Amino acid sequence: MGSGQVTTSVPSGPSEFQGKHVTVAGLGVSGLPAAKALHARGAIVTAVNDGDDARAREQATELEALGITVRLGDGATLPEGTELIVTAPGWQPDKPLFLAAEQAGVPVWGDVELAWRLRGPDAAPWLAVTGTNGKTTTVQMLASILKAAGLRTAAVGNIGVSLLDAVLGDEKYDVLAVELSSYQLHWAPSLRAYSGAVLNLAPDHLDWHGSMDAYAADKGRIYEGNKVACVYNVADPRTEDLVREADVEEGCRAVGFTLQAPAVSQLGVVDGILVDRAFVENRQKNAQELAEVSDVDPPAPHNIANALAAAALARSYGVPAQAVRDGLRAFKPDAHRIAHVADVGGVAYVDDSKATNTHAAQASLAAYEPIVWIAGGLAKGAEFDELVAGSAKRLRGVVLIGADRALIREALARHAPEVPVVDLDRTDTGAMLQAVTEAKRLARPGDTVLLAPACASMDMFTNYNQRGDAFAAAVRELGA
């Protein structure tokens, strides 16, 4: 299933969209299938897009061939007669288009909301995951567990597979593992998941949401109307607060996950075993063994937490314990997520280029000791004092790269003045090799050289994948 490949036929019978003037805001992964699905249901569709690049023009040509009006380079003006806007998730709520819609009383949905409303009467329930970090890994683990239980499923949503494709396509599913971003949840007012999980909350995308409270409130929408379980992180009380604030179906329970021994209605860890005290008979006295910590790849603390959250959602759907174990064993993480690259001279080199914010980097740093840390890039307004203060005792040395490295250097001077720091003032293609070479010089046998930048990559690289690839290539050159 690729994005933009809705394979459903035109629905028979009247549609609520027949003759309705709908504006689709933004093309790309979500806009293209949304425009096609609405057009197939008789809507009079106008697609608007801020950009006018080669990809947008190619997509515009595809839509215009169907009879859909497309306006490129103008995403600010509300088309005349618009009765509904369906927006790409990344478009900010304060855009002029949405302000005009608010004044005109025009509702705004996201592609997730549209997918939810277009589900058929026998649609697969959604097991939904959000959080600042760990969403994709958790959803992939969940899908692996569901498949191990013999269920027809797919990992969809913010993971890169359009929910519209999954909902409208020919393939029938028993249940869907759905990753949802705060953007998507903001534009999905009627979404009601079977069970939902908020993995963690840390400041992120605050420029989009306006405040931490607004960001958390959008994350908390995932719990609204939950049927069986609201899964929260015991170590992050704010996630439990969101459960308390949610309006759920009668009988829906709060289920926590913890890296400690679980209390009643929690999943946790006892003597290296993942155990369930939530979905068992007589949970006051009984616990069900699910898997061993060694079944989780990699067995870093935050990844074990991901596994427990995935297990909780799967168990809420009635998946047996053995499928949890088999699914976790079968799961292989995506590249650049605490991936062990090589051992060179007794030093382990680990690529966590996906750690693009301080919360993710903190989780990564907590998994190793002692560490030579390679960090830096675009800070996106982040502050580093808490991260550095909490990790200072683990640091053997630090190598700083990227545009905003001075922010991390200053935090190190305040909270870890004894830790040696190498500050690399270069952004050319050889910068990562020099960073790895300097890290090797600082490291001793038994140490871990960890790329966990705590920053975005676009100052020096196309994306975090390219940054991780450069790190791995530098390590291999070092080993050679």
Salt bridges, closest charged atoms under 4 A:
ASP50 OD2 - LYS95 NZ 2.79
ASP52 OD1 - ARG57 NH1 3.43
GLU62 OE2 - LYS36 NZ 2.46
ASP74 OD2 - ARG71 NH2 3.36
GLU113 OE2 - ARG117 NE 2.62
ASP174 OD1 - ARG152 NH2 2.92
ASP204 OD2 - HIS205 NE2 3.44
ASP204 OD1 - LYS380 NZ 3.90
ASP218 OD2 - HIS186 ND1 2.88
ASP218 OD2 - HIS209 ND1 2.95
ASP218 OD1 - ARG221 NE 3.38
ASP236 OD1 - ARG238 NE 3.30
GLU240 OE2 - ARG244 NH2 3.40
ASP241 OD1 - ARG244 NH1 2.97
ASP276 OD2 - ARG315 NE 2.74
ASP295 OD1 - ARG329 NE 2.80
ASP297 OD2 - LYS332 NZ 3.95
ASP326 OD1 - ARG325 NH2 3.03
ASP334 OD2 - ARG337 NH1 3.70
ASP343 OD1 - HIS340 NE2 2.92
ASP351 OD2 - HIS336 ND1 2.54
GLU369 OE1 - ARG394 NH1 3.62
ASP385 OD2 - ARG414 NE 2.75
ASP385 OD2 - HIS415 NE2 2.66
ASP423 OD1 - ARG405 NE 2.36
ASP423 OD2 - ARG409 NH1 2.15
ASP425 OD1 - ARG405 NH2 2.97
ASP428 OD2 - ARG426 NH2 2.59
GLU438 OE1 - ARG441 NH2 2.83
ASP447 OD2 - ARG396 NE 2.77
ASP469 OD1 - HIS336 NE2 3.22
